[in-house]
Amino acid sequence: MDLDLQGNIEKFTLPEIFQLIAVSRKSGTLGIQKDDSIVMIYFKSGDIIYGYGPRQTFHLGQLLKERGKLSAAQLEEAVNTQARTQNSKRLGEILIQKKFIERADLDTVVREQIEELLYSLLAWQTGSFKFYENQFPTDEEITVNLSVENVIMEGLRRLDEMNMAKETLPDLERVYSISASQADRTRAVTLKAPEWNIMALVNGQRSLEEICRLSSLDRNETLVKLAQLKLAGIITQTEKKATAAAVPSAELTGMVNRLSELFEDYLTRKESRLGKRRDVTRTFVEETN
């Protein structure tokens, strides 16, 4: 295949295209398009140094906030500053200038950002590509150095996990709860902190979709861990438990009215008993005097 020519992903898979560029130690830009999504991957001597896709790129500020490197207020201030400069300054540059983050924090998150973009691409089975020799990102971009082989291995592993999650959890509107031990069997389960955090969100009320939105992990990681918990028998599908908020309004009104009647009856009976006690007391006083 001539790297200067475009091709179809149906004929050459993205792992094959990446491998060919790596083996040939090519430098330049690989443009990939699927429908209205366009991603640019930059190579130097066969290694990946940068990736950009407006529709796929994970938000840099959000990643920094999720990792505890940036507060919500700091992110909002930086975004507002960027808006005032009409996006002439990169968000990362603004964050460093304001001393909200260190350069090392930015480098780490940019690397993760590019990796996540690359992993998401490996699921593409249709589209087109073209390689542009000796075309590179601008000098202001933060570049990395990623091994094509490592990217492919990790991307395919995640793809396998997501396929497993989809097969295990086909309906994300379903509700799950913690399963009970069977036959008085004690379960010795060793879970890592992220798994405990996910399991804490499983309460018999939330759907899997709601758990994904509340999770501190990204959506794919959350689904994979939920699927693993289900396969291990730790969580099980259940019917959503009724809550006070779910009681029909007419039924709730009837319950309140009935409670009022019972309370009024109680007060009437109490007043009657008090009246009799007062009569007895008055009689007692009169007789003793």
C-alpha positions in Angstrom: 0.0 0.0 0.0 1.3 3.4 -0.9 1.2 5.6 2.2 0.7 8.7 0.1 -2.7 7.4 -1.1 -6.0 7.2 0.7 -7.7 4.0 1.5 -10.8 2.4 3.1 -10.8 1.1 6.7 -12.9 -1.8 5.5 -9.9 -3.0 3.5 -7.1 -2.0 5.9 -8.0 -2.0 9.6 -6.7 0.9 11.7 -4.3 -1.4 13.6 -2.9 -2.6 10.3 -2.5 1.1 9.1 -0.8 2.1 12.4 1.6 -0.9 12.2 2.5 -0.1 8.6 3.4 3.5 9.5 5.4 2.3 12.5 7.3 -0.4 10.6 8.1 2.1 7.8 9.2 4.7 10.4 7.2 7.3 8.6 6.7 10.9 9.8 3.6 12.8 9.0 -0.1 13.0 9.6 -2.7 10.3 9.3 -6.2 11.7 8.6 -9.1 9.4 9.4 -12.7 10.2 8.6 -15.9 8.4 9.5 -19.2 10.1 8.6 -18.8 13.7 9.9 -16.0 12.8 12.4 -12.4 13.6 11.4 -9.4 12.7 13.5 -5.7 13.6 12.8 -2.9 11.4 14.2 0.6 12.7 14.0 3.6 10.3 13.7 7.4 10.9 14.0 9.7 8.1 12.9 6.9 5.6 13.4 5.8 6.7 16.9 2.6 8.6 17.7 3.3 12.1 19.0 -0.1 13.8 18.9 -3.8 13.3 18.1 -6.6 15.6 17.6 -10.3 15.0 16.9 -12.8 17.8 17.8 -15.7 15.3 18.2 -13.7 12.6 20.1 -11.2 14.6 22.2 -11.9 14.3 25.9 -12.1 17.8 27.6 -8.7 18.6 29.1 -10.2 20.7 32.0 -12.6 17.9 32.9 -9.8 15.3 33.0 -7.8 17.6 35.3 -10.8 18.1 37.6 -11.6 14.4 37.8 -8.0 13.7 38.8 -8.1 16.3 41.6 -5.6 18.6 40.0 -8.1 21.4 39.4 -11.2 22.7 41.3 -14.5 23.5 39.6 -14.0 27.2 40.4 -10.5 27.2 38.9 -11.7 25.5 35.7 -14.6 28.0 35.4 -12.2 30.9 35.8 -9.8 29.5 33.2 -12.6 28.9 30.7 -14.0 32.4 31.2 -10.5 33.8 30.6 -10.2 31.7 27.4 -13.5 33.0 26.2 -12.4 36.6 26.8 -9.3 36.0 24.6 -11.6 34.5 21.9 -9.9 31.1 22.2 -6.6 32.6 21.2 -4.9 30.9 24.1 -4.9 27.2 24.9 -6.7 26.2 28.1 -3.6 24.4 29.4 -1.5 27.6 28.9 -4.0 29.6 30.9 -4.1 27.1 33.7 -0.3 27.2 34.0 -0.1 31.0 33.8 -2.6 31.2 36.7 -0.6 28.6 38.6 -3.6 26.4 39.0 -1.6 23.4 37.8 2.0 22.3 37.2 3.4 21.6 33.8 3.9 18.0 34.7 0.2 17.7 35.5 -0.7 19.1 32.1 1.8 16.7 30.3 0.3 13.7 32.0 -3.3 14.6 31.2 -2.5 15.5 27.6 -0.9 12.0 27.2 -4.0 10.3 28.7 -6.2 12.5 26.4 -4.4 11.3 23.3 -4.4 7.7 24.4 -8.2 7.8 25.0 -8.7 9.2 21.6 -6.6 6.5 20.0 -8.3 3.7 21.9 -11.7 4.9 20.8 -10.6 4.9 17.2 -9.8 1.2 17.2 -13.5 0.4 17.3 -14.1 2.0 13.9 -14.8 -0.5 11.2 -15.8 1.9 8.4 -14.4 5.1 7.1 -11.4 6.4 5.0 -7.9 7.5 5.7 -5.0 9.3 4.1 -1.4 9.8 5.1 0.3 13.1 4.6 4.1 12.9 4.6 6.0 15.4 6.8 2.9 17.2 8.1 3.2 18.0 11.8 1.2 19.7 14.6 1.9 23.3 15.4 4.7 24.1 17.8 2.3 25.2 20.5 0.9 21.6 20.8 2.1 19.4 23.7 3.5 16.3 22.0 4.1 12.9 23.5 5.9 9.7 22.4 3.6 6.7 22.2 4.5 3.2 21.0 2.1 2.1 18.3 2.3 -1.5 19.5 1.3 -0.5 23.1 -1.5 1.6 21.8 -2.9 -1.3 19.7 -2.6 -3.8 22.6 -4.3 -1.6 25.1 -6.9 -0.5 22.7 -7.9 -4.0 21.6 -8.0 -5.1 25.3 -10.5 -2.3 26.0 -12.4 -3.2 22.9 -12.7 -6.8 24.1 -13.9 -5.6 27.6 -16.5 -3.3 26.1 -17.8 -6.1 23.9 -18.1 -8.2 27.1 -19.9 -5.4 28.9 -22.4 -5.0 26.1 -23.1 -8.7 26.0 -23.4 -8.9 29.8 -25.5 -5.7 30.2 -27.5 -5.3 27.1 -30.1 -2.9 28.6 -28.7 0.1 30.5 -32.2 1.1 31.8 -32.3 -2.0 34.0 -31.9 -1.7 37.8 -29.5 -3.8 39.9 -29.0 -4.5 43.6 -26.4 -6.2 45.7 -27.0 -9.9 45.6 -27.5 -11.8 48.9 -25.1 -14.7 49.8 -26.7 -18.0 49.0 -27.1 -21.0 51.4 -25.5 -19.1 54.3 -22.2 -19.0 52.3 -19.7 -16.4 53.3 -18.2 -14.6 50.4 -14.6 -13.6 50.6 -14.4 -10.9 47.9 -11.4 -8.6 47.5 -12.4 -5.5 45.6 -10.3 -2.4 44.7 -11.4 1.1 45.6 -12.9 1.9 42.2 -15.0 -1.3 42.4 -16.2 -0.5 45.9 -17.2 3.0 44.7 -19.1 1.6 41.8 -20.8 -1.0 44.0 -21.9 1.7 46.4 -24.0 3.3 43.6 -25.9 0.0 43.1 -28.9 0.4 45.4 -31.9 -1.2 43.7 -33.1 2.3 42.7 -30.7 3.5 40.0 -30.5 2.3 36.5 -27.2 1.3 35.0 -27.4 4.5 32.9 -27.8 6.6 36.1 -24.9 4.9 37.7 -22.7 5.7 34.7 -23.6 9.4 35.1 -22.8 9.4 38.8 -19.6 7.4 38.6 -16.2 9.1 39.0 -14.8 6.8 36.4 -15.4 7.2 32.7 -18.4 5.6 31.1 -16.6 2.6 29.6 -14.7 1.8 32.7 -17.9 2.0 34.8 -19.7 -0.4 32.4 -16.8 -2.9 32.4 -16.7 -3.0 36.2 -20.5 -3.3 36.5 -20.3 -6.3 34.0 -17.6 -7.9 36.1 -19.6 -7.5 39.3 -22.6 -9.1 37.6 -20.6 -12.0 36.2 -19.1 -12.5 39.7 -22.6 -12.7 41.1 -22.1 -9.7 43.4 -24.9 -7.6 41.8 -28.1 -8.9 40.3 -30.9 -7.5 38.2 -34.0 -6.5 40.2 -37.2 -4.6 40.0 -37.0 -1.0 41.1 -38.2 -0.7 44.7 -41.0 1.6 45.3 -40.2 4.7 47.3 -42.4 7.2 49.1 -42.0 9.5 46.1 -43.3 6.8 43.8 -46.6 6.4 45.7 -49.5 7.6 43.4 -50.8 11.0 44.6 -54.4 9.8 44.9 -53.3 6.9 47.2 -51.1 9.3 49.2 -54.0 11.7 49.7 -56.3 8.9 50.9 -53.6 7.8 53.4 -53.3 11.3 54.7 -57.1 11.7 55.1 -57.3 8.4 56.9 -54.5 9.4 59.2 -56.4 12.7 60.0 -59.6 10.8 60.8 -57.7 8.5 63.2 -56.0 11.4 64.8 -59.3 13.3 65.3 -60.9 10.1 66.7 -58.0 9.8 69.1 -58.4 13.4 70.3 -62.1 13.0 70.8 -61.6 9.9 72.9 -58.9 11.5 74.8 -61.0 14.6 75.6 -63.9 12.3 76.7 -61.6 10.5 79.0 -60.2 13.7 80.4 -63.7 15.0 81.0 -64.6 11.9 83.0 -61.4 12.3 85.0 -62.3 15.9 85.7 -65.7 14.9 86.9 -64.2 12.2 89.2 -61.7 14.7 90.5 -64.4 17.3 91.2 -66.5 14.8 93.0 -63.6 13.7 95.1 -62.8 17.3 96.0 -66.4 18.0 97.0 -66.6 14.9 99.1 -63.4 15.5 100.9 -64.4 19.0 101.8 
